[in-house]
Amino acid sequence: MKDHLHRFQYNEQERKKRQDPFKILKDIGLKSGMVFIDIGSNEGFFTIPATQIVGSTGHVYALDIDDVAIAKLSQKIDKLNIKNCLAMTANAEEFCFDQGIADILFLGTVLHDFKNPLKVLKNAKSMLKNNGTLINLDWQKKDMIIGPPPNIRFSTLKAQKLIEKAGLRVVSIEDYDQFYYLIKASK
Ligand SMILES: C[S@@+](CC[C@H](N)C(=O)[O-])C[C@H]1O[C@@H](n2cnc3c(N)ncnc32)[C@H](O)[C@@H]1O
């Protein structure tokens, strides 16, 4: 794992009590046959459910800078005999999957983690289809008993400005629930 200061650790069962990845993915419009890119996927909390939603006619690409997380995701992919997913260790600031392939490019509580979020967003734009959607699901910038400290979280305004600077058009900004906001942007 290069360039990365700490490993993301959490209790998946606890998380599932407050966050249903299937519901979130369906709410953002993920459907059978789509191509979904999960940037900063970690062990695949969203990646694995996405493979089930897009099905055999769709495809999921996942990347994370943390090689241990990608190894665990790859084990899950093998164990579940998933055939429509490519997971790889890479730095999202430097690496892109193919240009113009994604219906949905997903950033799940990760934008504030990048050293250069603008570069990641520009890469995201290049991977989206012309009518593709960028989803930025992130922590609301306020005190909570869970999640990263508020000072490192991005406000919706900060995220919006970065997304627009990368050349994407923000379509909606909403509080998804009591913890997270959801920004949708199109190419
Ligand atoms: C807070 S976790 C979120 C993981 C996942 N999206 C989820 O919701 O379960 C942030 C992830 O981003 C990854 N990450 C941080 N910087 C990265 C970079 N430059 N390129 C790729 N992944 C990165 C971390 O290793 C970590 O797995």
The ligand as an SDF file (V2000), in Angstrom:
LIG
                    3D

 27 29  0  0  0  0  0  0  0  0999 V2000
  -13.5040    5.4680    4.0360 C   0  0  0  0  0  0  0  0  0  0  0  0
  -12.9760    4.1740    2.9770 S   0  0  0  0  0  0  0  0  0  0  0  0
  -14.4710    3.8660    2.0410 C   0  0  0  0  0  0  0  0  0  0  0  0
  -14.4790    2.5320    1.3800 C   0  0  0  0  0  0  0  0  0  0  0  0
  -15.7200    2.1690    0.5700 C   0  0  0  0  0  0  0  0  0  0  0  0
  -16.0400    3.1270   -0.4450 N   0  0  0  0  0  0  0  0  0  0  0  0
  -16.8960    1.9510    1.4660 C   0  0  0  0  0  0  0  0  0  0  0  0
  -17.8110    2.7700    1.5130 O   0  0  0  0  0  0  0  0  0  0  0  0
  -16.9000    0.9160    2.1600 O   0  0  0  0  0  0  0  0  0  0  0  0
  -11.9190    4.9960    1.8420 C   0  0  0  0  0  0  0  0  0  0  0  0
  -11.1300    4.0610    0.9450 C   0  0  0  0  0  0  0  0  0  0  0  0
  -10.4240    4.8480   -0.0210 O   0  0  0  0  0  0  0  0  0  0  0  0
   -9.1650    4.2690   -0.2360 C   0  0  0  0  0  0  0  0  0  0  0  0
   -8.2630    5.2660   -0.7940 N   0  0  0  0  0  0  0  0  0  0  0  0
   -7.7000    6.3310   -0.1700 C   0  0  0  0  0  0  0  0  0  0  0  0
   -6.9190    7.0080   -1.0170 N   0  0  0  0  0  0  0  0  0  0  0  0
   -6.9610    6.3580   -2.2060 C   0  0  0  0  0  0  0  0  0  0  0  0
   -6.3740    6.5770   -3.4790 C   0  0  0  0  0  0  0  0  0  0  0  0
   -5.5520    7.6030   -3.6920 N   0  0  0  0  0  0  0  0  0  0  0  0
   -6.6630    5.7280   -4.4850 N   0  0  0  0  0  0  0  0  0  0  0  0
   -7.4980    4.6620   -4.2820 C   0  0  0  0  0  0  0  0  0  0  0  0
   -8.0930    4.4160   -3.0990 N   0  0  0  0  0  0  0  0  0  0  0  0
   -7.8370    5.2450   -2.0670 C   0  0  0  0  0  0  0  0  0  0  0  0
   -8.7630    3.7510    1.1450 C   0  0  0  0  0  0  0  0  0  0  0  0
   -7.7690    2.7490    1.0640 O   0  0  0  0  0  0  0  0  0  0  0  0
  -10.0950    3.2230    1.6820 C   0  0  0  0  0  0  0  0  0  0  0  0
  -10.2880    1.8680    1.3860 O   0  0  0  0  0  0  0  0  0  0  0  0
  1  2  1  0
  2  3  1  0
  2 10  1  0
  3  4  1  0
  4  5  1  0
  5  6  1  0
  5  7  1  0
  7  8  2  0
  7  9  1  0
 10 11  1  0
 11 12  1  0
 11 26  1  0
 12 13  1  0
 13 14  1  0
 13 24  1  0
 14 15  1  0
 14 23  1  0
 15 16  2  0
 16 17  1  0
 17 18  1  0
 17 23  2  0
 18 19  1  0
 18 20  2  0
 20 21  1  0
 21 22  2  0
 22 23  1  0
 24 25  1  0
 24 26  1  0
 26 27  1  0
M  CHG  2   2   1   9  -1
M  END
$$$$
